[in-house]
Amino acid sequence: MNPLTVGGVPEAYNDPFPLANFASHGISVPPRFFPYAGGSGSMIKAVVGGEIDAAFALTDCIVAAIENGTPVRIAGPLIHSPLTWAVIVHPDRQGAVQDLSEATWGISRMNSGSHVMVSTLAKERNWTKEPSFKVCGNFAGLRSALKEGSIDAFLWEHYTTKPYADKRDVKIIGGVPTPWGCFSVVVREDSKRVDEVHRMVDAFVEAGKAFVTSESNAKGIMERYGMAEHDAKAWMSGVTYAGVGERSVNKDMLEKTRRTLLEAGVIKEFKYAGTESYKA
């Protein structure tokens, strides 16, 4: 049988993947991990297109995709802790988050986390004008667009951004924590490998729990992502991987997610009466 193929963002959340003992969970051929710098939108597209079997994607992006008719389902939770999106502007820009109500926002792609959370932020801040967006591809593209002045601001994961703020390449002026567990596992709705995906995730979260509780791993995170030691340790202490054997994302959390997305205009209506249909 071909190995499972799995997509994920090139961030520290996924560093435990090569450390996972997949054989102990009945997977004889080690799964292959592919980094997707373009984020959750690009991974969901790859899952739909059959390029990969599963992806570790942002929960809100998966919910938005399902409610917008994309043929994917949730195979289970991955990380229970929220993700904090940094609000990022040019290092010379003055002002606060509230001053960005008429900004042009850079996003990786439509329906990505960087798009979804700007819409959520606008709703929370009671901004009357619909946000204006410019698709910039990935983190590097967003930073370039900010430097060139074609966008005013963008959102990206806080700890990934922090080294660039420390160098004054960008400025962080605020944070937007997700009100839900940040990552879940997405598969095609007609996937025939869900059981294997479950066992792969069990091995991964097992490795993840060990990874974040070993202080010696902070050095590797610092080297790979340019983080300061205190940031690497803060990231490690704030991450909570799902438990081995967890197969369902909390129903109340999913309901809150989709209602937030509806209020923010990311989804126009509920395609499903409830969230039971989300499960693979």
ZALUMGU-284051 format. One record per residue: x, y, z of N, C-alpha, C in turn; residue in three letters. Coordinates in steps of 0.2 Angstrom, whole numbers. Layout:
// residues N
  n.east  n.north   n.up  ca.east  ca.north  ca.up  c.east  c.north   c.up  residuo
       X        Y      Z        X         Y      Z       X        Y      Z      ALA
...
// end
This chain:
// residues 280
  n.east  n.north   n.up  ca.east  ca.north  ca.up  c.east  c.north   c.up  residuo
       4       -6      0        0         0      0       4        6      0      MET
       2       11     -4        6        18     -4       6       21      3      ASN
      11       24      5       11        28     11       6       33     12      PRO
       3       35     17       -2        40     18       2       47     17      LEU
      -1       51     14        2        58     12      -1       63     16      THR
       2       67     20       -1        72     25       2       79     24      VAL
      -2       84     23        0        91     23       0       95     29      GLY
       4       99     30        4       104     36       8      110     35      GLY
       7      115     39       10       121     39      18      120     41      VAL
      22      124     38       29       123     40      31      127     47      PRO
      28      125     52       28       128     59      29      123     64      GLU
      31      125     70       34       120     75      28      115     77      ALA
      22      117     76       17       112     78      18      105     75      TYR
      21      105     69       22        99     65      29       96     66      ASN
      33       99     70       40        96     71      40       89     74      ASP
      35       87     78       35        80     80      34       75     75      PRO
      32       77     69       30        71     64      35       66     63      PHE
      41       68     61       46        63     60      48       59     66      PRO
      46       61     72       48        58     79      42       53     80      LEU
      37       53     77       31        48     79      33       41     77      ALA
      30       37     82       31        30     81      25       27     78      ASN
      25       27     71       19        25     67      18       17     68      PHE
      24       14     68       23         7     68      19        4     74      ALA
      20        8     80       17         5     86       9        6     85      SER
       7       10     80        0        11     79      -3        7     73      HIS
       1        2     71       -1        -2     66       0        0     59      GLY
       5        5     58        6         8     51      13        6     49      ILE
      14        1     45       20        -2     43      24        3     38      SER
      21        6     34       24        11     29      24       18     32      VAL
      29       21     34       29        28     37      25       33     33      PRO
      20       37     35       17        42     31      22       47     29      PRO
      21       51     24       25        56     21      22       63     23      ARG
      26       67     25       23        74     27      26       79     22      PHE
      21       83     20       23        88     15      21       95     18      PHE
      26      100     18       24       107     21      21      111     15      PRO
      16      114     18       12       119     13      12      126     16      TYR
      17      130     13       18       137     15      12      141     14      ALA
       8      139      9        2       143      8      -4      143     13      GLY
      -3      138     18       -8       138     23     -14      133     22      GLY
     -19      134     26      -25       129     26     -29      129     19      SER
     -30      135     16      -33       135     10     -30      131      5      GLY
     -23      131      4      -20       127     -1     -20      120      1      SER
     -20      118      7      -20       111      9     -27      108      8      MET
     -32      111     10      -39       109      8     -40      108      1      ILE
     -37      112     -3      -37       111    -10     -34      105    -13      LYS
     -28      104     -9      -24        98    -11     -27       92     -9      ALA
     -31       92     -3      -35        86     -1     -40       84     -6      VAL
     -44       89     -8      -49        89    -13     -47       86    -20      VAL
     -41       88    -22      -38        86    -28     -34       80    -28      GLY
     -34       76    -22      -31        70    -21     -23       70    -21      GLY
     -20       76    -20      -13        77    -20     -10       74    -13      GLU
     -14       74     -8      -13        72     -1     -19       68      2      ILE
     -18       64      6      -23        60      9     -27       64     15      ASP
     -23       68     18      -25        72     24     -21       78     25      ALA
     -24       82     29      -20        88     31     -22       90     38      ALA
     -17       93     41      -17        97     48     -19      104     46      PHE
     -25      106     46      -28       112     44     -31      116     50      ALA
     -32      122     49      -35       126     54     -43      124     54      LEU
     -45      124     60      -52       121     61     -57      126     58      THR
     -56      132     58      -61       137     55     -61      136     48      ASP
     -55      135     45      -55       134     38     -59      128     35      CYS
     -58      123     39      -61       116     37     -69      117     38      ILE
     -71      121     43      -78       122     44     -81      126     39      VAL
     -77      131     37      -80       136     31     -80      132     25      ALA
     -75      128     24      -75       124     17     -81      119     17      ALA
     -82      116     23      -88       111     23     -95      115     21      ILE
     -95      120     25     -102       124     24    -102      127     18      GLU
     -97      128     14      -97       131      8     -97      126      2      ASN
     -98      120      4      -99       114     -1     -93      111     -3      GLY
     -87      112      0      -81       108     -2     -82      101      1      THR
     -80       96     -4      -81        89     -2     -76       86      3      PRO
     -76       89      9      -71        87     14     -74       86     21      VAL
     -71       82     25      -74        81     32     -68       81     37      ARG
     -70       81     43      -66        82     49     -65       75     52      ILE
     -58       72     52      -57        66     54     -55       66     62      ALA
     -55       72     65      -54        72     72     -50       78     74      GLY
     -49       80     80      -45        86     82     -38       84     82      PRO
     -34       89     82      -26        89     82     -23       93     88      LEU
     -25       99     88      -23       103     94     -28      107     97      ILE
     -29      106    103      -35       109    107     -33      117    109      HIS
     -27      119    109      -26       126    111     -27      130    106      SER
     -29      137    107      -30       141    102     -24      144     98      PRO
     -25      147     93      -19       150     89     -20      157     90      LEU
     -15      161     91      -15       168     91     -13      171     85      THR
     -17      175     82      -15       178     75     -12      185     77      TRP
      -6      186     75       -3       193     76      -6      198     71      ALA
      -7      204     73       -9       209     69      -3      213     67      VAL
      -1      212     60        5       214     58       5      220     53      ILE
       9      225     54        9       231     50      17      233     48      VAL
      17      238     44       24       240     42      28      243     49      HIS
      34      242     50       37       244     56      37      251     57      PRO
      36      255     52       36       263     53      29      265     54      ASP
      24      261     54       17       263     54      15      264     62      ARG
      12      270     63        9       272     69       2      270     70      GLN
      -1      269     76       -8       268     77      -9      261     80      GLY
     -16      260     81      -18       254     84     -22      250     80      ALA
     -24      244     82      -28       239     78     -35      243     75      VAL
     -38      247     80      -44       250     78     -43      255     72      GLN
     -37      257     71      -36       262     65     -36      258     59      ASP
     -37      252     59      -36       248     52     -43      246     49      LEU
     -48      250     51      -55       248     49     -56      249     41      SER
     -51      253     38      -52       254     31     -46      252     27      GLU
     -42      247     31      -35       245     28     -37      240     22      ALA
     -31      239     18      -31       234     13     -27      228     17      THR
     -30      222     18      -27       217     21     -24      212     16      TRP
     -18      210     18      -15       204     14     -18      198     17      GLY
     -19      193     12      -21       186     14     -17      181     10      ILE
     -16      175     13      -13       170      9     -17      168      3      SER
     -24      167      4      -29       165     -1     -36      166      2      ARG
     -41      166     -3      -47       167      0     -49      161      4      MET
     -53      162      9      -55       156     14     -49      153     18      ASN
     -44      156     18      -38       154     22     -39      157     29      SER
     -35      154     34      -36       157     41     -34      165     41      GLY
     -30      167     37      -28       174     37     -34      178     34      SER
     -38      175     30      -44       179     27     -50      178     33      HIS
     -51      172     35      -56       171     40     -56      175     46      VAL
     -50      176     49      -49       179     55     -49      187     54      MET
     -48      189     48      -49       197     47     -56      198     47      VAL
     -60      194     44      -67       195     44     -70      194     51      SER
     -67      190     55      -70       189     62     -68      195     66      THR
     -62      198     65      -59       204     68     -64      210     67      LEU
     -65      210     60      -70       216     58     -76      216     62      ALA
     -79      210     62      -86       209     66     -85      211     73      LYS
     -80      208     76      -79       209     83     -78      217     85      GLU
     -74      220     80      -73       227     81     -79      232     79      ARG
     -84      229     76      -90       233     74     -88      238     68      ASN
     -83      236     64      -81       240     58     -87      239     53      TRP
     -89      245     50      -95       245     46     -93      244     39      THR
     -87      245     37      -84       244     30     -82      237     29      LYS
     -84      234     24      -81       227     22     -74      227     21      GLU
     -70      222     24      -63       222     23     -61      222     16      PRO
     -56      225     14      -53       224      7     -47      220      8      SER
     -47      215      3      -42       210      3     -37      209     -3      PHE
     -31      207     -2      -26       206     -8     -23      200     -7      LYS
     -24      195    -11      -20       188    -11     -13      189    -12      VAL
      -9      186     -7       -2       187     -8       2      180     -7      CYS
      -2      175     -7        2       168     -7       4      165     -1      GLY
       9      168      2       12       165      8      15      170     13      ASN
      18      168     18       21       173     23      26      177     20      PHE
      30      174     16       35       178     12      32      184      8      ALA
      27      181      4       23       186      0      19      191      3      GLY
      17      190      9       14       195     13      18      200     16      LEU
      24      198     18       29       202     20      32      207     15      ARG
      33      204      9       35       208      3      29      213      1      SER
      23      211      1       18       216      0      17      222      5      ALA
      19      220     11       18       225     16      24      230     15      LEU
      30      228     14       36       232     12      35      236      6      LYS
      32      234      1       30       238     -5      25      243     -4      GLU
      21      242      1       15       246      2       9      244     -1      GLY
       8      238     -4        2       236     -8      -3      234     -3      SER
      -1      232      3       -6       231      8      -4      235     15      ILE
      -9      236     19       -8       239     25      -7      235     31      ASP
      -9      229     31       -9       224     37     -10      217     35      ALA
      -8      213     39      -10       206     38     -10      202     45      PHE
     -13      196     45      -13       192     51      -9      186     50      LEU
      -5      184     54       -1       177     54       0      175     61      TRP
       2      169     61        3       165     68       9      169     72      GLU
       7      171     78       11       175     82      19      173     83      HIS
      20      167     84       27       165     86      31      164     79      TYR
      27      163     74       31       162     67      33      170     65      THR
      29      174     67       30       181     65      35      185     70      THR
      35      183     76       39       186     81      47      188     79      LYS
      50      183     76       57       184     75      58      190     70      PRO
      53      191     65       53       196     60      52      203     64      TYR
      47      203     69       46       209     73      52      211     77      ALA
      56      206     79       62       207     83      67      210     79      ASP
      67      209     72       72       212     68      69      218     65      LYS
      63      220     67       60       226     64      59      226     56      ARG
      58      220     54       55       219     47      48      220     47      ASP
      44      219     52       37       220     53      36      223     60      VAL
      30      225     61       28       227     68      21      223     70      LYS
      21      221     76       15       217     79      12      222     83      ILE
       5      224     82        2       229     86      -4      226     90      ILE
      -5      219     89      -10       216     93     -11      209     91      GLY
     -16      206     94      -16       198     93     -24      197     93      GLY
     -25      191     89      -32       189     89     -32      181     90      VAL
     -34      179     96      -34       172     98     -40      169     95      PRO
     -40      163     92      -46       160     90     -50      157     96      THR
     -56      158     95      -60       155    101     -62      148    100      PRO
     -57      144     97      -58       137     96     -51      134     95      TRP
     -51      127     96      -45       123     95     -42      124     88      GLY
     -36      126     88      -33       129     81     -33      124     75      CYS
     -31      118     77      -30       113     71     -34      107     72      PHE
     -37      105     66      -40        98     66     -38       95     59      SER
     -40       88     58      -38        84     53     -43       84     48      VAL
     -41       85     41      -46        86     36     -45       80     31      VAL
     -50       77     28      -49        72     23     -55       73     18      VAL
     -54       70     12      -60        70      7     -66       66     10      ARG
     -72       69      9      -78        65     11     -78       58      9      GLU
     -75       56      4      -76        49      1     -69       45      3      ASP
     -65       48      8      -59        44      9     -60       37     12      SER
     -56       33      9      -56        26     11     -51       24     16      LYS
     -47       29     18      -42        28     23     -42       31     30      ARG
     -49       33     32      -50        36     38     -47       33     44      VAL
     -48       26     44      -45        22     50     -37       23     50      ASP
     -34       23     44      -27        24     44     -25       31     46      GLU
     -29       36     44      -28        42     46     -28       43     54      VAL
     -33       40     57      -34        40     64     -28       37     68      HIS
     -25       32     65      -20        29     68     -13       33     67      ARG
     -13       36     62       -7        41     60      -8       47     65      MET
     -14       50     66      -14        55     71     -13       53     78      VAL
     -15       47     80      -13        45     87      -6       45     88      ASP
      -2       42     83        5        42     84       8       49     84      ALA
       5       54     80        8        60     80       7       64     86      PHE
       0       64     89       -1        68     95       3       65    101      VAL
       4       58    101        8        55    106      15       58    106      GLU
      18       59    100       24        62     99      24       69    101      ALA
      19       72     99       18        80    101      18       81    108      GLY
      14       77    112       14        78    119      21       77    122      LYS
      25       72    120       32        71    122      36       77    120      ALA
      35       80    114       39        85    111      39       91    115      PHE
      33       93    117       32       100    120      34      100    128      VAL
      35       94    130       36        93    137      44       92    139      THR
      48       92    133       55        91    134      58       98    132      SER
      61      101    137       64       107    136      70      107    131      GLU
      73      102    130       79       101    126      76      103    118      SER
      70      102    117       68       103    110      67      111    109      ASN
      68      115    114       67       122    113      73      125    108      ALA
      79      122    109       85       124    105      83      123     97      LYS
      80      117     96       79       115     89      74      120     86      GLY
      69      122     90       64       127     88      67      134     86      ILE
      72      135     91       75       142     90      79      142     84      MET
      82      136     82       87       136     76      82      136     70      GLU
      77      132     70       73       131     64      69      138     62      ARG
      66      141     67       62       146     66      64      153     68      TYR
      70      154     71       73       160     73      70      163     79      GLY
      67      159     83       64       162     89      69      163     94      MET
      68      168     99       72       169    105      70      163    109      ALA
      74      162    114       73       156    119      67      157    123      GLU
      65      163    125       59       163    129      53      162    125      HIS
      53      164    118       47       163    114      46      156    112      ASP
      52      152    111       51       145    110      48      141    116      ALA
      51      143    122       48       140    128      41      142    129      LYS
      39      148    128       32       150    128      28      147    124      ALA
      30      146    117       26       142    112      25      135    115      TRP
      30      132    117       30       125    120      25      124    125      MET
      25      129    130       21       128    136      13      130    134      SER
      12      133    128        5       135    127       2      130    122      GLY
       5      125    120        2       120    115      -1      114    118      VAL
      -7      112    117      -10       106    119     -12      102    113      THR
      -9       96    113      -11        91    107     -17       88    110      TYR
     -21       85    105      -27        81    106     -24       74    109      ALA
     -29       71    112      -27        64    116     -27       59    111      GLY
     -24       54    112      -24        47    108     -31       44    109      VAL
     -33       43    103      -40        40    103     -46       45    102      GLY
     -44       51    102      -50        56    101     -52       56     94      GLU
     -58       56     92      -61        55     86     -65       61     84      ARG
     -68       64     89      -73        69     87     -71       76     90      SER
     -72       81     86      -71        88     88     -77       90     92      VAL
     -76       94     98      -81        96    102     -87       99     98      ASN
     -93       96     99      -98        99     95    -100      106     97      LYS
    -100      108    103     -101       115    105     -96      120    102      ASP
     -90      118    101      -84       122     98     -86      123     91      MET
     -88      117     88      -89       117     80     -95      122     79      LEU
    -100      122     83     -106       126     83    -104      133     83      GLU
    -100      135     88      -97       142     89     -93      144     83      LYS
     -89      139     81      -85       141     75     -89      143     69      THR
     -94      139     67      -98       140     61    -103      147     62      ARG
    -105      148     68     -109       154     70    -105      160     69      ARG
     -99      160     72      -94       165     71     -93      167     63      THR
     -92      161     60      -90       162     52     -96      165     49      LEU
    -102      163     51     -108       166     48    -109      173     49      LEU
    -108      175     55     -108       182     57    -103      186     54      GLU
     -97      183     53      -92       187     49     -93      187     42      ALA
     -98      183     39      -99       183     32     -95      179     28      GLY
     -91      174     31      -87       170     28     -91      164     25      VAL
     -96      162     28     -101       158     25    -108      162     25      ILE
    -112      161     20     -118       165     19    -124      162     22      LYS
    -124      155     23     -129       151     26    -127      145     29      GLU
    -131      141     33     -129       135     35    -131      130     30      PHE
    -126      126     28     -128       121     23    -131      115     27      LYS
    -129      114     33     -131       108     37    -135      110     43      TYR
    -140      106     45     -144       108     51    -139      108     57      ALA
    -134      104     58     -130       103     63    -123      101     61      GLY
    -119      100     66     -112        99     64    -110       91     64      THR
    -116       87     65     -114        80     65    -112       78     58      GLU
    -114       81     53     -112        79     46    -105       81     44      SER
    -101       84     49      -94        86     48     -89       80     48      TYR
     -91       75     52      -87        70     54     -86       65     48      LYS
     -79       63     47      -77        58     42     -80       51     44      ALA
// end
